Amino acid sequence: MPARQHARFPPRWRPRADLVARAVRLVADGVVDREGVTGLADRLGYSTRQLERLVTAELGAGPLALARAQRAQTARVLLESTDLTVTDVAHAAGFGSVRAFNDTVRAVYATTPTTLRRTARFRGTGAPGGAVGAGEGETDGVTGQEAGTAAQVEVRLPFRPPLHVPSLVEQLRGRVVPGVEAWRDGGWERSLALPHGPGVVRLEAPAPGDRHVRALLRLTDVRDLGAATGRLRRLLDLDADPEAVDEHLAQDPALRPLVAATPGVRPLGTVDPDETAVRVVLGQQVSTSRATTMAAQLVRGLGRELPRALLSPGGPTHLFPSAADVAAAHLEQLPGMPGARRRTRWWR
């Protein structure tokens, strides 16, 4: 079929590719590390054997290998960005032992953890002198910090150019929910409900010529670094191929001049699908500003307060309510909606 004729028809859904994409997102969120391949398969509604076969056929590696690579990447970021000991890095990245950690780093990066850290600091990209590390106290070898403290980690989120920064900033600033999100000093901040505890992230717009987004993370448990960075990449759509997207959109005569004028525009994704569902329902038949106000009221009424280690003047103060919290709330606690919409169980 000619390309022009093919473009008239919607793309066919590819169930296997969709399943594998969901599996990869869950692996990046640490599901295999916490629940094993069996837990991953249960979440997706497939048998373990069937899931392993489909993922391997699509990617050439199974879920365990993907999780291993994810742990290795998390370990590299921690080695290069923090002053945690090698033992603490191994536990924080999800390895069961230091020996398994050393073997994996050698297999993936063909070097030792100590050499990775030394090379990063020689290049000037590491964290000498404790500039980035545990927020307070000494590490305990399990989570990389004492209870009640926050580890601070700076990471760079690479992307394929072009990236239309003005539209990205406009989207982030225009959807801020007070209490959960904040825009201050030229950066966007928000709280994150992560598998091992809450965290806060600050994103800063890339400068002209940069090919990464700078992210400063404060985590109550550094084991959540991989999950946090994966969610941020999905939020900003950093794994997209913008040239391919723009080329496809430019086939439409009405869109062609818009694409040429603003290449690399990307719609924001989400760090939490349940939160997005709630905010969509809140935003029905009201203005954006009114929907934001109602979301802020929901946060004040049902959101959980952040621990003191994550608080800063003018920054996020609460987590967005979980689906379970909203489902358990009394109807009167759901702000600004008619009774019929309050009774809508959209999260089930």
HELIX and SHEET records of a PDB file:
HELIX    1   1 ALA A    3  HIS A    6  1                                   4    
HELIX    2   2 PRO A   15  ALA A   28  1                                  14    
HELIX    3   3 VAL A   31  LEU A   44  1                                  14    
HELIX    4   4 THR A   48  LEU A   59  1                                  12    
HELIX    5   5 PRO A   63  SER A   81  1                                  19    
HELIX    6   6 VAL A   86  ALA A   92  1                                   7    
HELIX    7   7 VAL A   98  TYR A  109  1                                  12    
HELIX    8   8 PRO A  113  ARG A  123  1                                  11    
HELIX    9   9 PRO A  128  GLY A  130  5                                   3    
HELIX   10  10 VAL A  165  GLY A  174  1                                  10    
HELIX   11  11 VAL A  222  ASP A  224  5                                   3    
HELIX   12  12 LEU A  225  LEU A  236  1                                  12    
HELIX   13  13 PRO A  242  LEU A  249  1                                   8    
HELIX   14  14 ARG A  256  ALA A  261  1                                   6    
HELIX   15  15 PRO A  273  LEU A  282  1                                  10    
HELIX   16  16 THR A  288  LEU A  302  1                                  15    
HELIX   17  17 ARG A  308  LEU A  310  5                                   3    
HELIX   18  18 ALA A  323  ALA A  328  1                                   6    
HELIX   19  19 LEU A  331  GLN A  333  5                                   3    
HELIX   20  20 GLY A  339  ARG A  342  1                                   4    
SHEET    1   A 5 ALA A 151  PRO A 158  0                                        
SHEET    2   A 5 HIS A 212  LEU A 219 -1                                        
SHEET    3   A 5 GLY A 197  GLU A 204 -1                                        
SHEET    4   A 5 GLY A 187  LEU A 194 -1                                        
SHEET    5   A 5 GLU A 181  ARG A 184 -1                                        
END                                                                             
